[in-house]
């Protein structure tokens, strides 16, 4: 029998409708979250206690499988909660988030520190009976056992209490960091007050700036929001150097303005608590703890990889800056290239060296066409079909939903939600979320995934044009979505993207390659006015310029990776600005470039533990990605069916059911080779 709260609170109700049920966003209210979360937490803890206190001998079914089935109600609520947190942030929701985040963190502590439960898991893990389990069941048992040990199941009671307290403090700090950063982005912008302020901006970007000013109810001609999707094109095309400097300044100083949204004090507290937790758990520093369940294992291995790519990338930057400076001098400019000049003059050099204008390319990059191009690519590679649905509830009018199916049989395999546009209350960047993981533990549960971006919407009657970089990001995030959608495993904890953090970026980075294939460009890169495809000449020029500015992209990203790793290797209290300056000086950071994510705005590592001491994962995965793409090139090209089938069977569909290194070798036949990355970036390979 359902309790009164279950009857009254829509968040506690099971998802209903087709596809195994979908969230009913038309029924949810922010005021429902707190009582629903508290009810679902209580229910899950009761389920955990029942498993731990089961008088029967521990078996896989009554312990591990029972844990996999526990907390279903909380899982559903947490999925909706995450959607609100990332996409619909309001002061009302933020108040709930601040209160609930520590309580949600507390569940894991009560799980991992339950002695009776760990005893059952340990008994199973160390028994001979586990040899009778399937390979997937053995992997799941291994995962539970190692996670419990890693999270402190073997600690004494005093240390368990300390770790639990730290985890709850961290959860609150993560929430505070995210809220301050979002407020900083929402509240800051560059005003465009005269027609001259629009000088150099592409027409569609100009219209978007005008539309944003109207949306914000500003008494100005236009404005540039403080998000990457707005700032970077402004820095690339604006002829107003003084405004470029202002735009650059507000972007790189997010969270570092000594105002109410300054994040420095919070992140220092996060770092201190992480160090304390790692030491209690028996590690020298947080980096060692973080990498204990990653492919890299050893922080030094990540630093060695970064160093191997850093030097050739910096040399490439020096050559590129020299070409830019020559252009400035020839124009009579009396200044040295500064960070707010880099994108602007890089674009000029691109035009001069490759006869390639990003504005020219952008006329062919219509968001909706590229989305269709992604669908087509997934169909060609993995036999996936996409059918738009119009009767599935969504959380915002901009969100659309597609059924993903096997295009040969029509059998549904999941749902894909697409939320492409920037808005106030939505965090910046682009990401993939899994709202429900695929599983077959009790019937066939279909995955529900989303891709969320921050493209500038512009006018409703006009095509949304995006940059080449944004198109690459679109394909990247769709790669994550395919990883979730193609999953075909039994247990949710092993499903989809639930792999090592430094492996999860591999499928997403791999899919980026297909954007630049002639097959995709010729079919889907169509001019927004004439509907004509890219000319062969332009396709060839894109190919020739493929590695242009690779030095910049590499330096921008690896510098953030160095700083992240060194932040988490140190056990001393840091001054964020001084620490950042010191590390960048030690690695000889080019003065013309800043880190992709400065410390005070580094949400990857301070909004959760997800990428903490793990931002190197993008480079680590890019080694794997470059090596994997060569498998297609060694075959019959990007659409080689045999290679794509092998990729599906050995990577996309198997989740975390086998060791990730073994998984890759099953696909490629050998371990990933870093020389492939150097070839892909046109960097010299040291013999």
C-alpha positions in Angstrom: 0.0 0.0 0.0 1.3 3.4 -0.9 1.8 6.0 1.8 0.1 9.5 1.6 3.4 11.1 0.6 3.8 8.6 -2.3 0.3 9.3 -3.5 0.8 13.1 -3.3 4.4 13.5 -4.5 4.8 13.0 -8.2 8.6 12.4 -7.9 7.9 9.2 -5.9 5.7 7.8 -8.6 7.0 5.2 -11.0 7.8 6.4 -14.5 4.9 5.4 -16.7 4.2 5.3 -20.4 6.0 3.6 -23.3 9.7 2.5 -23.4 9.5 1.2 -19.8 8.3 4.5 -18.6 9.6 8.1 -18.9 9.9 11.0 -16.4 6.8 13.1 -16.3 8.2 16.6 -16.2 4.7 18.1 -16.4 4.0 16.9 -12.9 7.2 17.8 -11.0 7.6 20.7 -8.6 10.7 22.0 -6.9 8.9 21.8 -3.6 8.5 18.0 -4.1 12.3 17.3 -4.1 13.1 17.5 -0.4 10.3 15.2 0.9 10.8 12.8 -2.0 14.5 12.5 -1.5 14.2 12.0 2.2 11.5 9.3 1.7 13.6 7.5 -1.0 16.8 7.7 1.1 15.0 6.1 4.0 13.6 3.4 1.7 17.0 2.6 0.2 18.8 2.4 3.6 16.1 0.0 4.8 16.7 -2.1 1.7 20.5 -2.1 2.3 20.0 -3.1 6.0 17.7 -5.9 4.9 20.5 -7.3 2.6 23.2 -6.8 5.3 21.1 -8.6 7.9 19.9 -11.5 5.8 20.3 -14.6 7.9 20.9 -16.8 4.9 24.4 -17.6 3.6 25.6 -14.8 1.3 25.1 -15.6 -2.4 25.5 -13.5 -5.5 21.7 -13.3 -5.8 20.8 -12.3 -2.2 23.7 -9.9 -1.9 25.2 -8.4 -5.1 22.1 -8.7 -7.3 19.9 -7.5 -4.4 22.2 -4.4 -4.1 21.8 -3.8 -7.9 18.0 -3.8 -7.5 18.0 -1.6 -4.4 17.2 2.2 -4.4 15.3 2.2 -7.7 13.0 5.0 -6.5 16.0 7.1 -5.4 17.7 6.5 -8.8 14.6 7.9 -10.6 14.5 11.0 -8.3 18.2 11.6 -8.6 18.0 11.6 -12.4 15.3 14.3 -12.4 17.2 16.2 -9.6 20.4 16.2 -11.8 18.4 17.5 -14.8 17.1 20.5 -12.7 20.6 21.1 -11.2 22.2 21.3 -14.7 19.5 22.8 -16.8 16.8 24.6 -14.6 18.8 26.1 -11.8 16.8 28.7 -9.8 17.2 30.3 -6.4 14.3 28.0 -5.2 16.1 24.9 -6.5 19.5 26.0 -5.3 18.2 26.2 -1.7 17.0 22.6 -2.0 20.2 21.6 -3.6 22.3 23.1 -0.8 20.4 21.2 1.8 20.0 17.9 0.0 23.5 17.4 -1.4 25.1 16.3 1.9 22.2 14.0 2.6 22.6 12.3 -0.8 26.4 11.9 -0.1 25.6 10.3 3.2 24.0 7.4 1.5 27.2 6.2 0.0 29.0 6.4 3.4 26.2 4.3 5.0 26.6 1.8 2.2 30.3 1.5 2.1 30.7 1.6 5.9 28.1 -1.1 6.6 30.3 -3.8 8.3 27.8 -6.6 7.9 27.2 -5.8 4.2 30.9 -5.7 3.5 31.4 -9.0 5.3 28.9 -10.6 3.0 30.6 -9.1 -0.1 34.1 -10.1 1.2 33.0 -13.6 1.9 31.7 -14.0 -1.6 34.8 -12.4 -3.2 37.2 -14.7 -1.3 35.2 -17.9 -1.8 35.8 -20.5 -4.4 32.2 -20.3 -5.4 32.8 -17.1 -7.4 34.4 -19.3 -10.1 30.9 -20.6 -10.8 29.7 -17.1 -11.6 29.6 -15.8 -15.2 32.4 -13.4 -16.3 30.1 -10.4 -15.9 29.0 -11.5 -12.4 32.7 -12.0 -11.4 33.4 -8.5 -12.7 30.5 -7.0 -10.8 31.6 -8.8 -7.6 35.1 -7.5 -8.1 33.8 -4.0 -8.6 31.7 -4.0 -5.4 34.6 -5.4 -3.3 37.3 -3.0 -4.6 34.9 0.0 -4.3 34.1 -0.9 -0.7 37.8 -1.2 0.2 38.7 2.0 -1.7 36.0 3.9 0.1 37.1 2.8 3.6 35.2 -0.4 4.4 38.2 -1.8 6.3 38.8 1.4 8.4 38.1 1.5 12.1 35.0 3.2 13.3 36.7 6.5 14.2 38.2 6.8 10.7 35.0 5.8 9.1 33.2 8.6 10.8 35.9 11.0 9.7 35.6 9.9 6.1 31.8 10.2 6.2 32.0 13.7 7.6 34.5 14.7 4.9 32.3 13.3 2.2 29.3 15.3 3.4 31.3 18.5 3.7 32.6 18.0 0.2 29.1 17.5 -1.2 28.1 20.8 0.2 31.2 22.5 -1.1 30.7 21.0 -4.6 27.2 22.5 -4.7 28.3 25.9 -3.5 31.1 26.0 -6.1 28.7 25.1 -8.9 26.2 27.7 -7.8 28.7 30.5 -7.5 30.2 29.7 -10.9 26.8 29.6 -12.6 25.8 32.9 -10.9 29.1 34.5 -12.2 28.3 33.3 -15.7 24.7 34.4 -15.6 25.4 37.8 -14.2 28.2 38.9 -16.4 28.2 40.0 -20.1 29.8 42.4 -22.5 27.5 45.3 -23.7 27.5 46.2 -27.4 26.3 49.8 -27.4 27.0 51.0 -30.9 27.1 49.5 -34.4 30.8 49.8 -34.3 30.9 47.3 -31.4 29.6 44.6 -33.8 32.5 45.2 -36.3 33.7 41.9 -37.7 31.0 39.7 -36.2 29.3 37.2 -38.5 25.7 38.3 -39.3 24.1 35.3 -37.4 26.2 36.0 -34.4 25.3 39.6 -34.4 21.6 38.6 -34.5 22.1 36.3 -31.6 23.8 39.1 -29.6 20.8 41.3 -30.2 18.4 38.6 -29.2 20.3 37.9 -26.0 20.1 41.6 -25.0 16.3 41.5 -25.5 16.0 38.3 -23.5 17.9 39.9 -20.7 15.8 43.1 -21.0 18.9 45.3 -21.5 18.7 48.7 -22.9 21.6 48.1 -25.3 22.0 47.0 -28.9 23.4 43.6 -28.1 25.3 41.6 -25.5 27.8 38.7 -25.3 27.1 36.3 -22.5 29.9 35.0 -20.3 29.9 31.4 -21.7 32.4 29.6 -23.9 29.9 29.3 -26.8 29.5 33.1 -26.9 33.0 34.4 -25.8 35.1 32.2 -28.1 33.4 33.3 -31.4 33.6 36.9 -30.2 37.3 36.5 -29.6 37.7 35.0 -33.0 35.9 37.5 -35.1 35.5 40.9 -33.3 37.6 43.6 -34.8 37.3 45.6 -31.6 40.5 44.7 -29.7 39.4 46.6 -26.6 36.2 44.6 -26.4 38.0 41.4 -27.1 40.2 42.2 -24.0 37.1 42.8 -21.9 35.4 39.6 -23.1 38.6 37.6 -22.4 38.9 39.2 -19.0 35.4 38.4 -17.7 35.7 34.8 -19.0 39.1 34.0 -17.5 38.3 35.7 -14.2 35.1 33.8 -13.5 35.1 32.8 -9.8 38.2 35.0 -9.2 36.7 38.5 -8.7 36.8 38.8 -4.9 33.1 39.2 -4.9 30.2 37.2 -3.5 30.7 34.5 -6.2 34.4 34.1 -5.6 35.2 30.4 -5.5 38.8 30.4 -4.2 38.0 29.9 -0.5 35.6 27.0 -1.4 38.1 25.2 -3.7 40.9 25.5 -1.1 38.6 23.8 1.4 37.8 21.1 -1.1 41.5 20.4 -1.7 42.2 20.2 2.1 39.4 17.8 2.7 40.5 15.6 -0.3 44.0 15.4 1.1 42.7 14.5 4.6 40.4 11.8 3.1 43.2 10.3 1.0 45.5 10.0 4.0 42.9 8.4 6.2 42.3 5.9 3.4 46.0 5.0 3.3 47.3 7.1 0.3 50.0 9.7 0.2 47.8 12.2 -1.6 44.4 12.5 -3.3 45.9 11.9 -6.8 47.1 8.4 -5.8 43.7 7.6 -4.3 41.9 9.0 -7.4 44.0 6.9 -9.9 43.7 3.7 -7.9 40.7 2.7 -10.0 41.8 4.3 -13.3 43.7 2.8 -16.3 46.7 4.9 -15.6 47.0 3.8 -12.0 50.2 5.9 -11.3 50.2 9.7 -11.4 53.7 9.7 -12.8 52.5 7.9 -15.9 50.0 10.7 -16.6 52.7 13.3 -16.1 55.1 11.4 -18.4 52.4 11.3 -21.1 51.7 15.0 -20.7 55.4 15.9 -20.9 55.8 13.8 -24.1 53.2 15.8 -25.9 53.9 19.2 -24.2 57.2 20.1 -25.9 56.2 19.6 -29.5 52.9 21.4 -28.8 54.7 24.4 -27.4 57.1 24.5 -30.4 54.1 24.5 -32.7 52.6 27.4 -30.7 55.8 29.4 -31.1 55.8 28.9 -34.8 52.1 29.9 -35.0 52.6 33.0 -32.8 55.5 34.0 -35.0 53.2 34.0 -38.1 50.6 35.9 -36.2 53.1 38.5 -34.9 54.4 39.0 -38.5 50.8 39.7 -39.5 50.3 42.3 -36.7 53.6 44.0 -37.7 52.6 44.1 -41.3 49.3 45.7 -40.4 51.2 48.4 -38.4 50.0 47.1 -35.1 52.2 48.3 -32.2 51.6 45.4 -29.8 52.6 41.8 -29.1 50.1 39.0 -29.4 48.1 38.7 -26.2 45.7 35.9 -25.2 42.7 38.0 -26.3 44.4 38.3 -29.8 45.2 34.6 -30.3 42.0 33.3 -31.7 41.5 36.5 -33.8 45.0 36.3 -35.5 44.9 32.5 -35.7 41.8 32.9 -37.9 43.6 35.4 -40.1 46.6 33.1 -40.5 44.3 30.2 -41.3 42.8 32.3 -44.1 46.2 33.3 -45.4 47.8 29.8 -45.2 44.9 27.6 -46.2 42.4 30.0 -47.9 40.0 28.8 -45.2 37.6 31.1 -43.5 35.8 29.8 -40.5 32.9 32.1 -41.3 32.7 30.6 -44.8 32.6 27.1 -43.3 30.0 28.1 -40.7 27.5 28.9 -43.4 27.3 25.2 -44.1 27.2 24.0 -40.5 23.5 24.1 -39.6 22.8 22.5 -36.3 19.8 20.5 -37.4 21.6 19.2 -40.5 24.5 18.1 -38.4 22.2 16.4 -36.0 20.8 14.4 -38.9 24.5 13.8 -39.9 25.1 12.3 -36.5 22.1 10.0 -36.9 23.2 9.0 -40.3 26.7 8.2 -39.1 25.3 6.1 -36.2 23.1 4.3 -38.8 26.0 3.5 -41.1 28.4 2.4 -38.3 26.1 0.7 -35.9 22.7 0.1 -37.7 20.9 2.6 -35.5 17.7 4.4 -36.5 16.1 7.5 -35.0 12.4 8.5 -34.8 11.4 11.7 -33.3 8.7 11.5 -30.6 6.2 14.2 -29.8 4.3 12.8 -26.9 7.1 12.4 -24.3 7.1 15.0 -21.5 10.1 17.4 -21.5 11.5 19.8 -18.9 11.8 22.8 -21.3 10.3 23.7 -24.7 13.7 23.5 -26.3 14.1 19.8 -25.5 13.2 17.2 -28.1 13.1 13.4 -27.9 14.0 10.6 -30.3 13.4 6.9 -30.1 16.7 5.1 -31.0 16.1 1.7 -32.6 17.8 -1.1 -34.6 17.1 0.3 -38.1 16.9 -3.2 -39.5 14.4 -4.7 -37.1 12.8 -1.5 -35.8 13.3 -2.7 -32.2 13.7 0.2 -29.8 17.0 0.3 -27.9 16.6 3.6 -26.0 15.6 7.2 -25.9 17.8 10.3 -26.8 16.9 13.7 -25.4 18.4 16.8 -27.0 18.7 20.1 -25.2 20.9 22.3 -27.5 20.5 25.9 -26.5 22.0 28.2 -23.9 19.7 29.9 -21.3 19.8 31.5 -17.9 19.8 28.8 -15.3 21.7 26.2 -17.4 25.3 25.5 -16.7 27.8 26.3 -19.5 29.5 23.7 -21.7 28.3 20.5 -23.3 27.6 17.1 -21.7 25.9 13.8 -21.9 23.7 12.4 -19.1 22.3 9.0 -18.5 18.9 9.4 -17.0 18.4 5.6 -16.9 21.0 2.9 -17.5 20.4 0.0 -19.7 20.1 -3.3 -17.8 18.6 -6.8 -18.0 18.6 -7.9 -14.4 14.7 -7.9 -14.2 13.4 -7.6 -17.8 15.0 -5.5 -20.5 15.3 -1.9 -19.3 16.0 0.6 -22.1 18.5 3.4 -21.5 17.5 7.1 -21.5 20.3 9.5 -22.3 20.6 13.2 -23.2 23.0 15.5 -24.9 23.0 19.1 -23.6 24.8 22.0 -25.3 24.8 25.8 -25.1 24.5 26.9 -28.7 23.1 30.4 -29.3 19.5 30.1 -30.4 19.0 33.3 -32.4 15.7 34.0 -34.2 13.2 31.2 -34.4 12.8 31.5 -38.2 16.5 31.2 -39.0 18.9 28.2 -39.1 21.2 27.9 -36.2 24.8 28.0 -37.5 27.6 26.7 -35.3 31.4 26.8 -35.6 33.6 23.9 -36.6 34.7 23.5 -33.0 31.1 23.5 -31.8 30.3 20.9 -34.4 33.2 18.7 -33.2 31.8 19.0 -29.6 28.4 18.0 -30.9 29.8 14.8 -32.3 31.9 14.3 -29.2 29.0 14.3 -26.8 27.0 12.2 -29.2 29.8 9.6 -28.9 29.1 9.5 -25.2 25.4 9.1 -25.9 26.0 6.1 -28.3 28.2 4.5 -25.6 25.1 4.6 -23.3 22.6 3.6 -25.9 24.5 0.7 -27.3 25.1 -0.9 -23.9 24.0 -4.6 -23.8 24.8 -5.9 -20.3 22.8 -7.4 -17.5 23.8 -5.2 -14.5 23.3 -1.4 -14.2 26.5 -0.8 -12.3 28.4 -2.2 -15.4 26.3 -0.4 -18.0 27.2 2.0 -20.7 29.7 4.7 -19.7 30.4 3.1 -16.3 34.0 2.5 -17.2 37.2 4.0 -15.9 37.3 7.8 -16.1 40.3 7.8 -18.3 38.6 5.3 -20.7 35.2 6.9 -20.9 36.4 9.7 -23.2 37.6 7.3 -25.8 34.3 6.5 -27.6 33.4 10.2 -27.6 36.7 11.5 -28.9 36.7 8.7 -31.5 33.3 9.8 -33.0 34.7 13.3 -33.6 36.6 12.0 -36.6 33.4 11.3 -38.6 32.4 15.0 -38.8 35.3 15.7 -41.2 34.6 12.7 -43.5 33.6 13.6 -47.1 30.5 11.4 -46.7 29.2 13.5 -43.8 30.2 16.8 -45.2 28.8 16.2 -48.7 25.4 15.0 -47.3 24.9 17.3 -44.3 27.1 20.3 -44.6 24.7 22.3 -46.7 24.7 26.1 -47.1 21.9 27.6 -45.0 20.7 29.8 -47.9 21.3 27.8 -51.1 21.3 24.2 -49.7 24.3 23.5 -51.8 26.9 21.1 -50.3 30.5 22.2 -49.5 32.5 22.4 -52.7 35.2 19.7 -53.2 37.7 22.5 -53.0 36.5 23.6 -49.6 36.4 20.0 -48.3 40.0 19.6 -49.4 41.0 22.8 -47.7 39.4 21.6 -44.5 41.4 18.4 -44.8 44.7 20.3 -45.3 44.0 22.6 -42.4 42.9 19.7 -40.1 46.0 20.1 -37.8 46.0 23.9 -37.9 46.1 25.4 -34.4 46.6 22.0 -32.9 49.4 23.4 -30.8 47.0 25.9 -29.2 44.3 23.3 -28.5 46.9 20.9 -27.0 48.6 23.5 -24.8 45.3 24.9 -23.6 44.1 21.5 -22.5 47.4 19.9 -21.2 48.2 23.0 -19.1 44.9 22.4 -17.2 45.8 18.7 -16.9 49.2 19.6 -15.3 47.7 22.0 -12.9 44.9 19.6 -11.9 47.4 16.7 -11.3 49.8 18.9 -9.3 47.0 20.4 -7.2 46.1 16.9 -6.1 49.7 15.6 -5.7 50.5 18.4 -3.2 49.4 18.0 0.4 50.1 21.6 1.3 47.5 24.4 1.5 47.6 26.4 -1.7 47.0 29.9 -2.8 45.2 29.1 -6.1 46.5 32.1 -8.2 50.1 31.7 -6.9 50.0 27.9 -7.4 48.6 28.2 -10.9 51.3 30.8 -11.8 54.0 28.6 -10.3 53.0 25.4 -12.2 52.6 27.3 -15.5 56.0 28.9 -15.1 57.6 25.5 -14.4 56.2 24.0 -17.7 57.1 27.2 -19.6 53.5 28.0 -20.5 53.4 30.3 -23.6 52.4 33.8 -22.5 49.9 34.0 -25.4 47.7 31.2 -24.1 45.8 30.6 -20.9 44.7 27.3 -19.4 41.4 26.0 -20.8 40.1 26.0 -17.3 41.7 28.3 -14.7 41.6 27.0 -11.1 38.7 29.2 -9.8 36.4 28.1 -12.6 37.6 24.5 -13.0 34.2 22.9 -12.7 35.5 19.5 -13.9 37.5 19.1 -10.7 35.6 21.2 -8.2 31.9 20.6 -8.9 32.4 16.9 -8.0 35.2 14.4 -7.6 34.6 13.2 -11.2 37.6 14.6 -13.0 39.7 15.5 -9.9 43.2 14.4 -10.6 41.6 13.1 -13.8 41.5 15.9 -16.3 44.5 14.1 -18.0 41.8 11.6 -19.1 41.1 13.6 -22.3 44.8 13.2 -23.4 45.0 9.6 -22.2 41.8 8.8 -24.1 43.0 10.7 -27.1 46.0 8.3 -27.4 43.5 5.4 -27.4 41.2 7.3 -29.8 44.0 8.1 -32.3 45.2 4.5 -32.2 41.7 3.2 -32.7 40.9 5.4 -35.7 44.0 4.0 -37.4 42.2 0.7 -37.4 39.6 2.2 -39.7 42.3 3.8 -41.9 44.1 0.5 -42.1 40.9 -1.1 -43.3 38.5 0.3 -45.9 38.2 3.8 -44.3 35.9 5.4 -41.7 32.8 3.5 -42.7 34.5 0.0 -42.7 31.7 -2.2 -41.6 33.9 -4.9 -40.2 35.8 -2.5 -38.0 32.7 -0.7 -36.8 31.0 -4.1 -35.9 34.1 -5.0 -33.9 34.0 -1.6 -32.2 30.4 -2.2 -31.3 30.9 -5.8 -30.0 34.1 -5.1 -28.0 33.7 -1.6 -26.8 30.3 0.1 -27.1 28.0 -2.8 -26.1 30.0 -4.3 -23.2 30.0 -1.5 -20.7 32.4 -2.3 -17.8 31.9 -6.0 -17.9 35.6 -6.7 -18.6 38.9 -5.0 -17.8 39.2 -1.8 -19.9 42.7 -2.5 -21.2 41.6 -6.0 -22.2 38.5 -4.6 -23.8 40.6 -2.3 -26.0 43.0 -5.0 -27.0 40.0 -7.1 -28.0 39.1 -4.4 -30.4 42.6 -3.4 -31.7 44.7 -6.5 -31.2 47.3 -4.6 -29.2 47.6 -2.0 -26.5 47.2 1.7 -27.6 50.3 3.2 -29.1 51.1 6.9 -28.3 52.8 7.4 -31.7 49.3 7.4 -33.3 48.5 10.6 -31.4 51.6 12.3 -32.5 50.8 11.3 -36.1 47.2 12.5 -35.7 48.4 15.9 -34.5 51.2 16.2 -36.9 53.8 16.4 -34.1 57.3 14.9 -34.5 57.8 11.4 -33.1 60.9 11.0 -31.0 62.8 7.9 -31.9 
